[in-house]
Amino acid sequence: MSSRALGRLVSMNGDRLITVRPTDVSRRGLGFIAREPLPHGGHFWLEIDEARLRVEVTHCHSHLGIENMYQCGVFTRDPDVDLEQVFAGLGLLEETLQVDGF
């Protein structure tokens, strides 16, 4: 994943902004590191570059015992959204693809 891939989670009503650093992406889900815990089942807008997607928190746990760092995951319930394709379309997977030799 490109080092420039910083994202934002925005609460559904727009009053809360959380900066996240993605760590992995799949077709329907995204893992990331955040500086605050997120509620399981919470709904947010995920903003990465030009993309804005509705996501739901699947888990959020203390990250390697580091204070104020959390490993979290979200997924999209929209079957028409492929997060991996969104990231690839934004050029955020190029670094990973080059390392893997594809």
Biopython code that builds the backbone (N, CA, C, O; Angstrom):
import numpy as np
from Bio.PDB.StructureBuilder import StructureBuilder

atoms = [
    (1, "MET", "N", (0.848, -1.170, 0.000)),
    (1, "MET", "CA", (0.000, 0.000, 0.000)),
    (1, "MET", "C", (0.896, 1.237, 0.000)),
    (1, "MET", "O", (1.891, 1.285, 0.724)),
    (2, "SER", "N", (0.560, 2.192, -0.775)),
    (2, "SER", "CA", (1.349, 3.414, -0.887)),
    (2, "SER", "C", (1.427, 4.149, 0.442)),
    (2, "SER", "O", (0.460, 4.177, 1.203)),
    (3, "SER", "N", (2.574, 4.740, 0.715)),
    (3, "SER", "CA", (2.745, 5.474, 1.963)),
    (3, "SER", "C", (1.898, 6.750, 1.997)),
    (3, "SER", "O", (1.699, 7.330, 3.064)),
    (4, "ARG", "N", (1.402, 7.186, 0.842)),
    (4, "ARG", "CA", (0.584, 8.400, 0.830)),
    (4, "ARG", "C", (-0.872, 8.117, 1.181)),
    (4, "ARG", "O", (-1.688, 9.037, 1.232)),
    (5, "ALA", "N", (-1.198, 6.860, 1.422)),
    (5, "ALA", "CA", (-2.585, 6.481, 1.671)),
    (5, "ALA", "C", (-3.003, 6.788, 3.100)),
    (5, "ALA", "O", (-3.041, 5.904, 3.955)),
    (6, "LEU", "N", (-3.308, 8.029, 3.341)),
    (6, "LEU", "CA", (-3.917, 8.421, 4.606)),
    (6, "LEU", "C", (-5.399, 8.632, 4.327)),
    (6, "LEU", "O", (-5.777, 9.158, 3.281)),
    (7, "GLY", "N", (-6.221, 8.221, 5.265)),
    (7, "GLY", "CA", (-7.649, 8.384, 5.063)),
    (7, "GLY", "C", (-8.292, 9.085, 6.236)),
    (7, "GLY", "O", (-7.646, 9.391, 7.238)),
    (8, "ARG", "N", (-9.575, 9.332, 6.089)),
    (8, "ARG", "CA", (-10.354, 9.960, 7.143)),
    (8, "ARG", "C", (-11.652, 9.188, 7.301)),
    (8, "ARG", "O", (-12.287, 8.798, 6.321)),
    (9, "LEU", "N", (-12.027, 8.978, 8.537)),
    (9, "LEU", "CA", (-13.365, 8.487, 8.832)),
    (9, "LEU", "C", (-14.149, 9.687, 9.335)),
    (9, "LEU", "O", (-13.702, 10.400, 10.233)),
    (10, "VAL", "N", (-15.297, 9.901, 8.762)),
    (10, "VAL", "CA", (-16.142, 11.029, 9.147)),
    (10, "VAL", "C", (-17.460, 10.440, 9.644)),
    (10, "VAL", "O", (-18.066, 9.601, 8.977)),
    (11, "SER", "N", (-17.897, 10.890, 10.830)),
    (11, "SER", "CA", (-19.172, 10.399, 11.359)),
    (11, "SER", "C", (-20.289, 10.729, 10.371)),
    (11, "SER", "O", (-20.174, 11.662, 9.576)),
    (12, "MET", "N", (-21.347, 9.966, 10.432)),
    (12, "MET", "CA", (-22.445, 10.118, 9.476)),
    (12, "MET", "C", (-23.042, 11.522, 9.503)),
    (12, "MET", "O", (-23.522, 12.006, 8.478)),
    (13, "ASN", "N", (-23.018, 12.183, 10.664)),
    (13, "ASN", "CA", (-23.560, 13.544, 10.715)),
    (13, "ASN", "C", (-22.482, 14.599, 10.491)),
    (13, "ASN", "O", (-22.769, 15.795, 10.530)),
    (14, "GLY", "N", (-21.232, 14.161, 10.254)),
    (14, "GLY", "CA", (-20.153, 15.078, 9.896)),
    (14, "GLY", "C", (-19.479, 15.801, 11.042)),
    (14, "GLY", "O", (-18.639, 16.669, 10.805)),
    (15, "ASP", "N", (-19.824, 15.467, 12.291)),
    (15, "ASP", "CA", (-19.254, 16.213, 13.417)),
    (15, "ASP", "C", (-17.986, 15.590, 13.998)),
    (15, "ASP", "O", (-17.417, 16.137, 14.943)),
    (16, "ARG", "N", (-17.536, 14.470, 13.460)),
    (16, "ARG", "CA", (-16.359, 13.790, 14.002)),
    (16, "ARG", "C", (-15.456, 13.362, 12.853)),
    (16, "ARG", "O", (-15.917, 12.733, 11.900)),
    (17, "LEU", "N", (-14.170, 13.699, 12.938)),
    (17, "LEU", "CA", (-13.194, 13.368, 11.899)),
    (17, "LEU", "C", (-12.043, 12.602, 12.548)),
    (17, "LEU", "O", (-11.450, 13.072, 13.519)),
    (18, "ILE", "N", (-11.729, 11.425, 12.013)),
    (18, "ILE", "CA", (-10.670, 10.574, 12.550)),
    (18, "ILE", "C", (-9.711, 10.237, 11.414)),
    (18, "ILE", "O", (-10.118, 9.657, 10.408)),
    (19, "THR", "N", (-8.454, 10.596, 11.570)),
    (19, "THR", "CA", (-7.452, 10.263, 10.564)),
    (19, "THR", "C", (-7.015, 8.818, 10.774)),
    (19, "THR", "O", (-6.780, 8.399, 11.907)),
    (20, "VAL", "N", (-6.904, 8.056, 9.689)),
    (20, "VAL", "CA", (-6.506, 6.651, 9.760)),
    (20, "VAL", "C", (-5.409, 6.379, 8.738)),
    (20, "VAL", "O", (-5.301, 7.067, 7.723)),
    (21, "ARG", "N", (-4.597, 5.361, 9.023)),
    (21, "ARG", "CA", (-3.583, 4.909, 8.072)),
    (21, "ARG", "C", (-3.927, 3.477, 7.672)),
    (21, "ARG", "O", (-3.773, 2.561, 8.481)),
    (22, "PRO", "N", (-4.391, 3.265, 6.435)),
    (22, "PRO", "CA", (-4.726, 1.917, 5.978)),
    (22, "PRO", "C", (-3.520, 0.978, 6.049)),
    (22, "PRO", "O", (-2.385, 1.377, 5.786)),
    (23, "THR", "N", (-3.792, -0.276, 6.410)),
    (23, "THR", "CA", (-2.731, -1.286, 6.462)),
    (23, "THR", "C", (-2.985, -2.414, 5.484)),
    (23, "THR", "O", (-2.037, -3.036, 5.006)),
    (24, "ASP", "N", (-4.229, -2.689, 5.177)),
    (24, "ASP", "CA", (-4.547, -3.724, 4.191)),
    (24, "ASP", "C", (-5.934, -3.460, 3.632)),
    (24, "ASP", "O", (-6.753, -2.780, 4.251)),
    (25, "VAL", "N", (-6.181, -4.007, 2.456)),
    (25, "VAL", "CA", (-7.468, -3.803, 1.798)),
    (25, "VAL", "C", (-7.867, -5.090, 1.095)),
    (25, "VAL", "O", (-7.026, -5.792, 0.533)),
    (26, "SER", "N", (-9.146, -5.387, 1.132)),
    (26, "SER", "CA", (-9.690, -6.516, 0.386)),
    (26, "SER", "C", (-10.910, -6.017, -0.379)),
    (26, "SER", "O", (-11.223, -4.827, -0.357)),
    (27, "ARG", "N", (-11.580, -6.914, -1.039)),
    (27, "ARG", "CA", (-12.712, -6.519, -1.870)),
    (27, "ARG", "C", (-13.770, -5.763, -1.076)),
    (27, "ARG", "O", (-14.280, -4.745, -1.544)),
    (28, "ARG", "N", (-14.109, -6.245, 0.119)),
    (28, "ARG", "CA", (-15.185, -5.610, 0.893)),
    (28, "ARG", "C", (-14.697, -4.939, 2.170)),
    (28, "ARG", "O", (-15.472, -4.237, 2.820)),
    (29, "GLY", "N", (-13.412, -5.135, 2.557)),
    (29, "GLY", "CA", (-12.966, -4.612, 3.845)),
    (29, "GLY", "C", (-11.649, -3.871, 3.797)),
    (29, "GLY", "O", (-10.899, -3.948, 2.824)),
    (30, "LEU", "N", (-11.389, -3.148, 4.877)),
    (30, "LEU", "CA", (-10.172, -2.362, 5.001)),
    (30, "LEU", "C", (-9.698, -2.421, 6.440)),
    (30, "LEU", "O", (-10.490, -2.236, 7.364)),
    (31, "GLY", "N", (-8.407, -2.679, 6.638)),
    (31, "GLY", "CA", (-7.806, -2.611, 7.961)),
    (31, "GLY", "C", (-6.997, -1.329, 8.062)),
    (31, "GLY", "O", (-6.442, -0.866, 7.066)),
    (32, "PHE", "N", (-6.925, -0.748, 9.262)),
    (32, "PHE", "CA", (-6.185, 0.498, 9.417)),
    (32, "PHE", "C", (-5.791, 0.698, 10.874)),
    (32, "PHE", "O", (-6.268, -0.002, 11.767)),
    (33, "ILE", "N", (-4.917, 1.662, 11.089)),
    (33, "ILE", "CA", (-4.488, 2.073, 12.421)),
    (33, "ILE", "C", (-5.132, 3.431, 12.703)),
    (33, "ILE", "O", (-5.139, 4.316, 11.848)),
    (34, "ALA", "N", (-5.672, 3.582, 13.913)),
    (34, "ALA", "CA", (-6.283, 4.847, 14.331)),
    (34, "ALA", "C", (-5.758, 5.225, 15.709)),
    (34, "ALA", "O", (-5.241, 4.376, 16.435)),
    (35, "ARG", "N", (-5.889, 6.481, 16.063)),
    (35, "ARG", "CA", (-5.426, 6.974, 17.361)),
    (35, "ARG", "C", (-6.518, 6.970, 18.428)),
    (35, "ARG", "O", (-6.312, 7.458, 19.539)),
    (36, "GLU", "N", (-7.668, 6.422, 18.086)),
    (36, "GLU", "CA", (-8.741, 6.319, 19.072)),
    (36, "GLU", "C", (-9.573, 5.089, 18.774)),
    (36, "GLU", "O", (-9.666, 4.662, 17.623)),
    (37, "PRO", "N", (-10.181, 4.513, 19.808)),
    (37, "PRO", "CA", (-11.016, 3.327, 19.580)),
    (37, "PRO", "C", (-12.312, 3.715, 18.882)),
    (37, "PRO", "O", (-12.838, 4.811, 19.075)),
    (38, "LEU", "N", (-12.806, 2.809, 18.080)),
    (38, "LEU", "CA", (-14.056, 3.043, 17.356)),
    (38, "LEU", "C", (-15.085, 2.010, 17.796)),
    (38, "LEU", "O", (-14.725, 0.870, 18.091)),
    (39, "PRO", "N", (-16.350, 2.387, 17.845)),
    (39, "PRO", "CA", (-17.375, 1.460, 18.311)),
    (39, "PRO", "C", (-17.685, 0.374, 17.274)),
    (39, "PRO", "O", (-17.867, 0.663, 16.092)),
    (40, "HIS", "N", (-17.742, -0.876, 17.739)),
    (40, "HIS", "CA", (-18.138, -1.984, 16.865)),
    (40, "HIS", "C", (-19.529, -1.691, 16.315)),
    (40, "HIS", "O", (-20.441, -1.357, 17.071)),
    (41, "GLY", "N", (-19.689, -1.815, 15.021)),
    (41, "GLY", "CA", (-20.973, -1.547, 14.384)),
    (41, "GLY", "C", (-21.210, -0.086, 14.036)),
    (41, "GLY", "O", (-22.240, 0.254, 13.455)),
    (42, "GLY", "N", (-20.248, 0.795, 14.393)),
    (42, "GLY", "CA", (-20.391, 2.209, 14.066)),
    (42, "GLY", "C", (-20.320, 2.446, 12.565)),
    (42, "GLY", "O", (-19.562, 1.776, 11.864)),
    (43, "HIS", "N", (-21.094, 3.383, 12.078)),
    (43, "HIS", "CA", (-21.119, 3.719, 10.647)),
    (43, "HIS", "C", (-20.411, 5.045, 10.429)),
    (43, "HIS", "O", (-20.612, 6.007, 11.170)),
    (44, "PHE", "N", (-19.566, 5.074, 9.382)),
    (44, "PHE", "CA", (-18.781, 6.257, 9.051)),
    (44, "PHE", "C", (-18.704, 6.412, 7.538)),
    (44, "PHE", "O", (-18.989, 5.479, 6.787)),
    (45, "TRP", "N", (-18.316, 7.602, 7.108)),
    (45, "TRP", "CA", (-17.892, 7.820, 5.727)),
    (45, "TRP", "C", (-16.382, 7.635, 5.721)),
    (45, "TRP", "O", (-15.688, 8.233, 6.543)),
    (46, "LEU", "N", (-15.865, 6.828, 4.822)),
    (46, "LEU", "CA", (-14.432, 6.665, 4.630)),
    (46, "LEU", "C", (-14.040, 7.533, 3.447)),
    (46, "LEU", "O", (-14.558, 7.363, 2.343)),
    (47, "GLU", "N", (-13.122, 8.466, 3.682)),
    (47, "GLU", "CA", (-12.639, 9.342, 2.612)),
    (47, "GLU", "C", (-11.167, 9.050, 2.378)),
    (47, "GLU", "O", (-10.336, 9.238, 3.267)),
    (48, "ILE", "N", (-10.853, 8.590, 1.182)),
    (48, "ILE", "CA", (-9.480, 8.327, 0.753)),
    (48, "ILE", "C", (-9.320, 9.037, -0.585)),
    (48, "ILE", "O", (-10.007, 8.706, -1.552)),
    (49, "ASP", "N", (-8.424, 10.002, -0.643)),
    (49, "ASP", "CA", (-8.259, 10.810, -1.852)),
    (49, "ASP", "C", (-9.625, 11.294, -2.336)),
    (49, "ASP", "O", (-10.314, 12.019, -1.617)),
    (50, "GLU", "N", (-10.021, 10.902, -3.542)),
    (50, "GLU", "CA", (-11.274, 11.358, -4.145)),
    (50, "GLU", "C", (-12.477, 10.505, -3.752)),
    (50, "GLU", "O", (-13.615, 10.900, -4.004)),
    (51, "ALA", "N", (-12.250, 9.349, -3.142)),
    (51, "ALA", "CA", (-13.340, 8.417, -2.847)),
    (51, "ALA", "C", (-14.013, 8.745, -1.516)),
    (51, "ALA", "O", (-13.364, 9.177, -0.564)),
    (52, "ARG", "N", (-15.317, 8.532, -1.472)),
    (52, "ARG", "CA", (-16.092, 8.673, -0.229)),
    (52, "ARG", "C", (-17.073, 7.516, -0.178)),
    (52, "ARG", "O", (-17.989, 7.426, -0.996)),
    (53, "LEU", "N", (-16.869, 6.616, 0.805)),
    (53, "LEU", "CA", (-17.636, 5.383, 0.881)),
    (53, "LEU", "C", (-18.222, 5.192, 2.270)),
    (53, "LEU", "O", (-17.595, 5.548, 3.267)),
    (54, "ARG", "N", (-19.412, 4.636, 2.336)),
    (54, "ARG", "CA", (-20.032, 4.347, 3.630)),
    (54, "ARG", "C", (-19.509, 3.000, 4.126)),
    (54, "ARG", "O", (-19.552, 2.005, 3.403)),
    (55, "VAL", "N", (-19.013, 2.979, 5.367)),
    (55, "VAL", "CA", (-18.444, 1.752, 5.933)),
    (55, "VAL", "C", (-18.968, 1.522, 7.351)),
    (55, "VAL", "O", (-19.493, 2.431, 7.995)),
    (56, "GLU", "N", (-18.809, 0.274, 7.821)),
    (56, "GLU", "CA", (-19.207, -0.116, 9.171)),
    (56, "GLU", "C", (-18.001, -0.732, 9.876)),
    (56, "GLU", "O", (-17.271, -1.523, 9.279)),
    (57, "VAL", "N", (-17.792, -0.378, 11.132)),
    (57, "VAL", "CA", (-16.668, -0.899, 11.913)),
    (57, "VAL", "C", (-16.944, -2.351, 12.296)),
    (57, "VAL", "O", (-17.997, -2.664, 12.851)),
    (58, "THR", "N", (-15.985, -3.240, 11.993)),
    (58, "THR", "CA", (-16.119, -4.656, 12.324)),
    (58, "THR", "C", (-15.374, -5.013, 13.599)),
    (58, "THR", "O", (-15.794, -5.905, 14.337)),
    (59, "HIS", "N", (-14.281, -4.328, 13.860)),
    (59, "HIS", "CA", (-13.503, -4.582, 15.073)),
    (59, "HIS", "C", (-12.561, -3.409, 15.334)),
    (59, "HIS", "O", (-12.248, -2.637, 14.428)),
    (60, "CYS", "N", (-12.120, -3.288, 16.569)),
    (60, "CYS", "CA", (-11.146, -2.261, 16.933)),
    (60, "CYS", "C", (-10.519, -2.666, 18.262)),
    (60, "CYS", "O", (-11.197, -2.734, 19.287)),
    (61, "HIS", "N", (-9.209, -2.934, 18.232)),
    (61, "HIS", "CA", (-8.483, -3.422, 19.399)),
    (61, "HIS", "C", (-7.205, -2.624, 19.594)),
    (61, "HIS", "O", (-6.689, -2.018, 18.655)),
    (62, "SER", "N", (-6.704, -2.628, 20.810)),
    (62, "SER", "CA", (-5.424, -1.995, 21.099)),
    (62, "SER", "C", (-4.371, -2.568, 20.152)),
    (62, "SER", "O", (-4.314, -3.781, 19.951)),
    (63, "HIS", "N", (-3.547, -1.712, 19.577)),
    (63, "HIS", "CA", (-2.556, -2.130, 18.587)),
    (63, "HIS", "C", (-1.224, -2.453, 19.258)),
    (63, "HIS", "O", (-0.500, -1.552, 19.680)),
    (64, "LEU", "N", (-0.905, -3.746, 19.352)),
    (64, "LEU", "CA", (0.375, -4.216, 19.893)),
    (64, "LEU", "C", (0.696, -3.633, 21.267)),
    (64, "LEU", "O", (1.864, -3.474, 21.624)),
    (65, "GLY", "N", (-0.333, -3.320, 22.025)),
    (65, "GLY", "CA", (-0.110, -2.785, 23.355)),
    (65, "GLY", "C", (0.410, -1.357, 23.379)),
    (65, "GLY", "O", (0.810, -0.865, 24.434)),
    (66, "ILE", "N", (0.411, -0.685, 22.239)),
    (66, "ILE", "CA", (0.880, 0.699, 22.165)),
    (66, "ILE", "C", (-0.259, 1.616, 22.607)),
    (66, "ILE", "O", (-1.354, 1.578, 22.047)),
    (67, "GLU", "N", (0.013, 2.427, 23.604)),
    (67, "GLU", "CA", (-1.013, 3.319, 24.128)),
    (67, "GLU", "C", (-1.515, 4.273, 23.052)),
    (67, "GLU", "O", (-0.725, 4.850, 22.305)),
    (68, "ASN", "N", (-2.826, 4.432, 22.979)),
    (68, "ASN", "CA", (-3.487, 5.350, 22.047)),
    (68, "ASN", "C", (-3.317, 4.987, 20.573)),
    (68, "ASN", "O", (-3.411, 5.860, 19.710)),
    (69, "MET", "N", (-3.068, 3.716, 20.274)),
    (69, "MET", "CA", (-3.032, 3.244, 18.886)),
    (69, "MET", "C", (-3.932, 2.019, 18.789)),
    (69, "MET", "O", (-3.857, 1.121, 19.628)),
    (70, "TYR", "N", (-4.777, 1.982, 17.774)),
    (70, "TYR", "CA", (-5.761, 0.916, 17.645)),
    (70, "TYR", "C", (-5.737, 0.322, 16.244)),
    (70, "TYR", "O", (-5.632, 1.043, 15.252)),
    (71, "GLN", "N", (-5.836, -0.995, 16.178)),
    (71, "GLN", "CA", (-5.952, -1.718, 14.915)),
    (71, "GLN", "C", (-7.442, -1.966, 14.700)),
    (71, "GLN", "O", (-8.088, -2.638, 15.504)),
    (72, "CYS", "N", (-7.978, -1.424, 13.623)),
    (72, "CYS", "CA", (-9.417, -1.492, 13.378)),
    (72, "CYS", "C", (-9.691, -2.033, 11.986)),
    (72, "CYS", "O", (-8.798, -2.116, 11.143)),
    (73, "GLY", "N", (-10.917, -2.390, 11.771)),
    (73, "GLY", "CA", (-11.344, -2.841, 10.456)),
    (73, "GLY", "C", (-12.737, -2.345, 10.151)),
    (73, "GLY", "O", (-13.568, -2.196, 11.047)),
    (74, "VAL", "N", (-12.985, -2.093, 8.888)),
    (74, "VAL", "CA", (-14.306, -1.693, 8.411)),
    (74, "VAL", "C", (-14.638, -2.499, 7.169)),
    (74, "VAL", "O", (-13.752, -3.045, 6.512)),
    (75, "PHE", "N", (-15.924, -2.567, 6.856)),
    (75, "PHE", "CA", (-16.326, -3.158, 5.593)),
    (75, "PHE", "C", (-17.473, -2.358, 5.027)),
    (75, "PHE", "O", (-18.132, -1.595, 5.734)),
    (76, "THR", "N", (-17.698, -2.541, 3.753)),
    (76, "THR", "CA", (-18.817, -1.877, 3.098)),
    (76, "THR", "C", (-19.909, -2.901, 2.862)),
    (76, "THR", "O", (-19.640, -4.029, 2.447)),
    (77, "ARG", "N", (-21.136, -2.504, 3.128)),
    (77, "ARG", "CA", (-22.277, -3.394, 2.889)),
    (77, "ARG", "C", (-22.771, -3.280, 1.435)),
    (77, "ARG", "O", (-23.625, -4.054, 1.004)),
    (78, "ASP", "N", (-22.243, -2.339, 0.709)),
    (78, "ASP", "CA", (-22.668, -2.116, -0.672)),
    (78, "ASP", "C", (-22.003, -3.147, -1.578)),
    (78, "ASP", "O", (-20.791, -3.083, -1.786)),
    (79, "PRO", "N", (-22.769, -4.102, -2.123)),
    (79, "PRO", "CA", (-22.174, -5.150, -2.957)),
    (79, "PRO", "C", (-21.584, -4.618, -4.257)),
    (79, "PRO", "O", (-20.816, -5.320, -4.915)),
    (80, "ASP", "N", (-21.928, -3.393, -4.634)),
    (80, "ASP", "CA", (-21.398, -2.807, -5.869)),
    (80, "ASP", "C", (-20.056, -2.119, -5.663)),
    (80, "ASP", "O", (-19.430, -1.690, -6.633)),
    (81, "VAL", "N", (-19.600, -2.005, -4.414)),
    (81, "VAL", "CA", (-18.330, -1.344, -4.121)),
    (81, "VAL", "C", (-17.273, -2.413, -3.851)),
    (81, "VAL", "O", (-17.457, -3.283, -3.000)),
    (82, "ASP", "N", (-16.175, -2.334, -4.581)),
    (82, "ASP", "CA", (-15.020, -3.204, -4.378)),
    (82, "ASP", "C", (-13.891, -2.305, -3.883)),
    (82, "ASP", "O", (-13.274, -1.587, -4.671)),
    (83, "LEU", "N", (-13.617, -2.344, -2.564)),
    (83, "LEU", "CA", (-12.621, -1.444, -1.986)),
    (83, "LEU", "C", (-11.249, -1.622, -2.625)),
    (83, "LEU", "O", (-10.519, -0.650, -2.814)),
    (84, "GLU", "N", (-10.902, -2.852, -2.956)),
    (84, "GLU", "CA", (-9.610, -3.098, -3.589)),
    (84, "GLU", "C", (-9.522, -2.379, -4.932)),
    (84, "GLU", "O", (-8.486, -1.798, -5.258)),
    (85, "GLN", "N", (-10.591, -2.412, -5.704)),
    (85, "GLN", "CA", (-10.608, -1.701, -6.987)),
    (85, "GLN", "C", (-10.572, -0.195, -6.785)),
    (85, "GLN", "O", (-9.934, 0.520, -7.557)),
    (86, "VAL", "N", (-11.257, 0.296, -5.745)),
    (86, "VAL", "CA", (-11.232, 1.728, -5.453)),
    (86, "VAL", "C", (-9.797, 2.166, -5.168)),
    (86, "VAL", "O", (-9.325, 3.157, -5.724)),
    (87, "PHE", "N", (-9.102, 1.419, -4.295)),
    (87, "PHE", "CA", (-7.719, 1.756, -3.956)),
    (87, "PHE", "C", (-6.815, 1.647, -5.186)),
    (87, "PHE", "O", (-5.961, 2.507, -5.403)),
    (88, "ALA", "N", (-6.996, 0.607, -5.982)),
    (88, "ALA", "CA", (-6.183, 0.449, -7.196)),
    (88, "ALA", "C", (-6.442, 1.599, -8.166)),
    (88, "ALA", "O", (-5.510, 2.127, -8.772)),
    (89, "GLY", "N", (-7.708, 1.985, -8.310)),
    (89, "GLY", "CA", (-8.060, 3.084, -9.199)),
    (89, "GLY", "C", (-7.461, 4.411, -8.768)),
    (89, "GLY", "O", (-7.208, 5.281, -9.602)),
    (90, "LEU", "N", (-7.233, 4.569, -7.477)),
    (90, "LEU", "CA", (-6.616, 5.786, -6.955)),
    (90, "LEU", "C", (-5.090, 5.709, -6.988)),
    (90, "LEU", "O", (-4.406, 6.656, -6.601)),
    (91, "GLY", "N", (-4.563, 4.578, -7.451)),
    (91, "GLY", "CA", (-3.112, 4.407, -7.520)),
    (91, "GLY", "C", (-2.477, 4.097, -6.177)),
    (91, "GLY", "O", (-1.272, 4.279, -6.006)),
    (92, "LEU", "N", (-3.273, 3.631, -5.220)),
    (92, "LEU", "CA", (-2.761, 3.392, -3.879)),
    (92, "LEU", "C", (-2.265, 1.966, -3.663)),
    (92, "LEU", "O", (-1.748, 1.650, -2.592)),
    (93, "LEU", "N", (-2.415, 1.105, -4.664)),
    (93, "LEU", "CA", (-1.923, -0.261, -4.532)),
    (93, "LEU", "C", (-0.721, -0.525, -5.426)),
    (93, "LEU", "O", (-0.187, -1.635, -5.426)),
    (94, "GLU", "N", (-0.288, 0.463, -6.180)),
    (94, "GLU", "CA", (0.814, 0.275, -7.125)),
    (94, "GLU", "C", (2.067, -0.245, -6.446)),
    (94, "GLU", "O", (2.724, -1.145, -6.969)),
    (95, "GLU", "N", (2.408, 0.302, -5.295)),
    (95, "GLU", "CA", (3.611, -0.100, -4.580)),
    (95, "GLU", "C", (3.540, -1.571, -4.209)),
    (95, "GLU", "O", (4.516, -2.299, -4.387)),
    (96, "THR", "N", (2.394, -2.023, -3.693)),
    (96, "THR", "CA", (2.214, -3.417, -3.322)),
    (96, "THR", "C", (2.295, -4.320, -4.543)),
    (96, "THR", "O", (2.934, -5.371, -4.498)),
    (97, "LEU", "N", (1.656, -3.922, -5.624)),
    (97, "LEU", "CA", (1.665, -4.738, -6.831)),
    (97, "LEU", "C", (3.078, -4.878, -7.381)),
    (97, "LEU", "O", (3.447, -5.957, -7.844)),
    (98, "GLN", "N", (3.869, -3.824, -7.342)),
    (98, "GLN", "CA", (5.233, -3.896, -7.850)),
    (98, "GLN", "C", (6.078, -4.843, -6.995)),
    (98, "GLN", "O", (6.879, -5.609, -7.531)),
    (99, "VAL", "N", (5.912, -4.800, -5.715)),
    (99, "VAL", "CA", (6.669, -5.680, -4.821)),
    (99, "VAL", "C", (6.304, -7.130, -5.082)),
    (99, "VAL", "O", (7.175, -8.000, -5.071)),
    (100, "ASP", "N", (5.021, -7.401, -5.318)),
    (100, "ASP", "CA", (4.580, -8.757, -5.551)),
    (100, "ASP", "C", (4.891, -9.257, -6.956)),
    (100, "ASP", "O", (4.687, -10.435, -7.251)),
    (101, "GLY", "N", (5.378, -8.384, -7.819)),
    (101, "GLY", "CA", (5.776, -8.780, -9.156)),
    (101, "GLY", "C", (4.665, -8.836, -10.180)),
    (101, "GLY", "O", (4.849, -9.430, -11.242)),
    (102, "PHE", "N", (3.529, -8.247, -9.903)),
    (102, "PHE", "CA", (2.426, -8.241, -10.876)),
    (102, "PHE", "C", (2.458, -6.997, -11.705)),
    (102, "PHE", "O", (1.608, -6.814, -12.577)),
]
sb = StructureBuilder()
sb.init_structure("model")
sb.init_model(0)
sb.init_chain("A")
sb.init_seg("    ")
for serial, (resi, resn, name, xyz) in enumerate(atoms, 1):
    if name == "N":
        sb.init_residue(resn, " ", resi, " ")
    sb.init_atom(name, np.array(xyz, "f"), 0.0, 1.0, " ", f" {name:<3s}", serial, name[0])
structure = sb.get_structure()
